[in-house]
Amino acid sequence: MGSGYWSSDVYETAERLRGGASAFGYSDSGARSVHPDLDPFDVGQRESRDSDEHPESLAIAVLFDVTGSMGSVPRALQKKLPSLLGLLKDGGYARDPQLMFGAIGDATCDRAPLQVGQFESDNRMDRDLERILLEGGGGGQKTESYELAMYFMARHTAIDCLTKRGRRGYLFIIGDELPYPGVKPREVSAWIGDELPQPVAVRNLVAQLTRRWDTYFILPAGASYAGDGQVLGTWRGLLGQNVIELADLDAVCETIALTVGLGEEAIDLAAGLADLGDVGSAAGAAVQRALAGLGTARRALPAGRGTGATGAGGTRSDDSDLDFPSGSVLL
């Protein structure tokens, strides 16, 4: 996956053809199960690969909670896709971005607790987003299955930016609740198809995930647990400064784009905010507040970590570095 080029003309034509109807036709049709193209069961790897068209692919994954009050997130993303792609490409934040969209629910009760698209460079990413089932479920216990999604991203993705250049991809999780304490073997078996010998504590899982993905948790205003101290404290304990409070959901695409630009050292925050002004975005104030304490990410891995490389350009194609450590049992 990842061939072709994204076109705003194709996006706008699809918008016109819908004639004001929702972009989420699959979900709005009354579907009650994950779309086959987004089903994570037994898929092997979701791949972000270099090609002649895209020789320096950069994997960017956006996974969002679709339970309860979070159901408006994918609709906001879909409306702002041109802004996101325009900033990444036209702003020079990433030469060859490849985006994957997915959704998170609750594996204890939902029909579609995990939905995962492909990494795409063209308008197929639009179709993946539009196939998301907006189930709106959740368990009502201030927890959702973020850990199941993180397990998939740690174990079932193959990204050339890491294996060829020693540079992590970007993972954005948009939500407002807590992860469960760990990954359960029965849920992994049921929804992904792996046989996990024992539960894995979420902290051990995150340690493995962040060797591959520069991972961010975005908590938007208007969500059920926006500003909740327990939620923020738990995620900060897992991800440190990479927890972003966003005062305006409509600014989510700009926030993602500028975070990537900062991590790629293509811009500083002032330059990114100026870019928002240049493209007519009204999100500048919200993005500035959200990213003020973020700092520039150091995305290249230390020598010998994650890719087996001694520096940029090192290669490694296996996943032996992702074996979960002893002591992962969830007590």
Residue pairs with C-beta under 8 A, 6 or more apart in sequence:
1 46
1 47
1 48
1 49
1 98
1 118
1 119
1 120
1 124
2 47
2 48
2 49
2 51
2 54
2 57
2 98
2 119
2 120
2 121
3 51
3 53
3 54
3 121
3 122
4 53
4 120
4 121
4 122
4 123
4 124
5 53
5 121
5 122
6 85
6 89
6 120
6 121
6 122
6 123
6 125
7 122
7 123
8 82
8 85
8 86
10 123
10 126
11 81
11 82
11 123
11 126
14 23
14 123
14 126
15 23
22 28
22 75
23 75
23 78
23 129
23 130
24 74
24 75
24 78
24 130
24 132
24 134
25 130
26 35
26 130
26 131
26 132
26 133
27 132
27 133
27 134
27 135
31 133
32 111
32 133
33 111
33 112
33 133
34 111
34 112
34 114
34 115
34 133
35 115
35 131
35 132
35 133
37 117
37 118
37 128
37 131
38 102
38 103
38 115
38 116
38 117
38 128
38 131
38 132
38 133
39 115
40 114
40 115
40 116
40 152
40 156
40 191
40 192
41 191
41 192
41 193
42 192
42 193
43 116
43 156
44 156
45 156
45 157
45 158
46 100
46 116
46 117
46 118
46 119
46 156
46 157
46 158
47 118
47 119
47 157
47 158
47 159
48 57
48 58
48 59
48 98
48 100
48 119
48 157
48 158
48 159
48 160
48 161
48 169
49 57
49 158
49 160
50 56
50 57
50 96
50 160
50 164
51 57
53 96
53 121
54 95
54 96
54 98
54 121
55 96
56 95
56 96
56 161
56 165
57 96
57 97
57 98
57 119
57 121
57 159
57 160
57 161
58 94
58 95
58 96
58 97
58 98
58 161
58 167
58 169
58 170
58 260
58 264
59 98
59 100
59 119
59 157
59 159
59 160
59 161
59 162
59 169
59 170
60 88
60 94
60 97
60 98
60 99
60 100
60 169
60 170
60 172
60 256
60 260
61 99
61 100
61 101
61 102
61 119
61 153
61 157
61 169
61 170
61 171
61 172
61 213
62 77
62 99
62 100
62 101
62 102
62 172
62 174
62 256
63 101
63 102
63 103
63 104
63 116
63 149
63 153
63 171
63 172
63 173
63 174
64 70
64 73
64 74
64 77
64 101
64 102
64 103
64 104
64 173
64 174
64 175
65 73
65 103
65 104
65 105
65 144
65 146
65 173
65 174
65 175
65 176
65 177
66 73
66 74
66 103
66 104
66 105
66 132
66 133
66 134
66 135
66 136
67 104
67 105
67 106
67 110
67 135
67 136
67 137
67 138
67 144
67 177
68 136
68 138
68 224
69 176
69 222
69 223
69 224
70 174
70 175
70 176
70 223
70 224
71 134
71 136
72 222
72 249
73 174
73 220
73 249
73 252
74 101
74 103
74 129
74 132
74 134
76 249
76 250
76 252
76 253
77 84
77 101
77 129
77 252
77 253
78 126
78 129
78 130
80 250
80 252
80 253
80 254
81 125
81 126
81 129
81 253
83 253
83 254
83 257
83 279
83 281
84 99
84 253
84 254
84 256
84 257
85 97
85 99
86 279
87 93
87 253
87 254
87 257
87 258
87 261
87 275
87 276
87 279
88 94
88 97
88 257
88 260
88 261
89 97
91 257
91 261
91 266
91 267
91 272
91 275
92 266
93 257
93 258
93 260
93 261
93 264
93 266
93 267
94 260
94 261
94 264
94 266
96 121
97 121
97 260
98 119
98 120
98 121
99 119
99 120
99 121
99 125
100 116
100 117
100 118
100 119
100 120
100 125
100 128
101 117
101 125
101 128
101 129
101 132
102 114
102 115
102 116
102 117
102 132
102 149
103 112
103 114
103 115
103 132
103 133
103 134
104 113
104 114
104 144
104 145
104 146
104 148
104 149
104 173
104 175
105 112
105 113
105 114
105 135
105 137
105 138
105 144
105 145
106 113
106 137
106 138
106 139
106 143
106 144
106 145
107 113
107 114
107 145
107 148
107 184
107 187
107 190
107 191
108 139
108 145
109 137
109 138
109 139
110 135
110 137
110 138
111 133
111 135
111 137
112 133
112 135
113 145
113 148
113 187
113 191
114 145
114 148
114 149
114 152
114 191
114 192
115 132
115 133
116 149
116 152
117 125
117 128
117 129
117 131
118 124
118 128
119 159
120 128
138 144
138 177
142 177
142 178
142 225
142 230
142 231
143 177
143 178
143 179
143 180
144 175
144 177
144 178
144 179
145 179
145 180
145 187
146 173
146 175
146 177
146 178
146 179
146 180
147 179
147 180
147 182
147 183
147 202
147 205
148 183
148 187
148 188
148 191
148 192
149 173
150 173
150 179
150 183
150 202
150 205
150 206
150 209
150 215
151 183
151 188
151 192
151 200
151 205
152 192
153 171
153 209
153 212
153 213
154 205
154 208
154 209
154 212
154 213
154 322
155 194
155 319
155 322
156 192
157 169
157 212
157 213
158 317
159 169
159 212
161 167
161 168
161 169
162 168
162 169
162 212
162 301
162 306
162 307
163 307
163 315
163 316
163 317
164 313
164 315
165 312
165 313
166 300
166 301
166 306
166 307
166 309
166 311
166 312
166 313
166 314
167 299
167 300
167 301
167 312
168 210
168 211
168 212
168 213
168 214
168 299
168 301
168 306
169 212
169 213
169 214
170 213
170 214
170 216
170 256
170 259
170 260
170 263
171 209
171 213
171 214
171 215
171 216
172 216
172 218
172 256
172 259
173 215
173 216
173 217
173 218
174 217
174 218
174 219
174 220
174 252
175 217
175 218
175 219
175 223
176 219
176 220
176 223
176 224
176 225
176 226
176 228
176 231
177 224
177 225
177 231
178 230
178 231
178 234
179 202
179 234
179 238
180 202
181 201
181 202
181 330
182 199
182 200
182 201
182 202
182 205
182 328
182 330
183 196
183 199
183 200
183 202
183 205
183 330
184 199
184 330
185 195
185 196
185 197
185 198
185 199
188 194
188 195
188 196
189 195
189 196
198 328
198 329
199 328
199 329
199 330
200 324
200 328
200 329
200 330
201 328
201 329
201 330
202 238
203 238
204 324
204 325
204 327
204 328
205 324
205 328
206 215
206 238
206 239
207 325
208 322
208 324
209 215
210 239
211 301
211 305
211 306
211 321
211 322
212 306
212 322
214 242
214 263
214 297
214 299
215 239
215 242
216 239
216 242
216 243
216 244
216 259
217 235
217 238
217 239
217 242
217 243
217 244
218 244
218 246
218 252
218 255
218 256
218 290
219 225
219 226
219 227
219 231
219 232
219 235
219 243
219 244
219 245
219 246
220 226
220 246
220 248
220 249
220 252
221 245
221 246
221 247
221 248
221 249
222 249
225 231
226 245
227 245
232 243
232 245
235 243
236 243
241 293
241 294
241 295
242 294
242 297
244 255
244 259
244 290
244 291
244 294
245 289
245 290
246 252
246 255
246 286
246 290
247 286
247 289
247 290
248 283
248 286
250 283
250 286
251 283
251 286
251 287
251 290
254 276
254 281
254 283
254 284
254 287
255 283
255 286
255 287
255 290
255 291
257 272
258 267
258 269
258 272
258 273
258 275
258 276
258 287
258 291
259 291
259 294
261 267
261 272
262 268
262 269
262 272
262 291
262 294
262 296
262 297
263 296
263 297
263 299
264 299
265 296
267 275
268 296
269 288
269 291
269 292
272 287
273 284
273 287
273 288
276 283
276 284
276 287
277 284
300 311
300 312
301 307
301 309
303 309
303 310
303 311
304 310
305 321
306 321
307 314
307 315
307 316
307 321
308 314
308 315
308 316
308 321
309 315
309 316
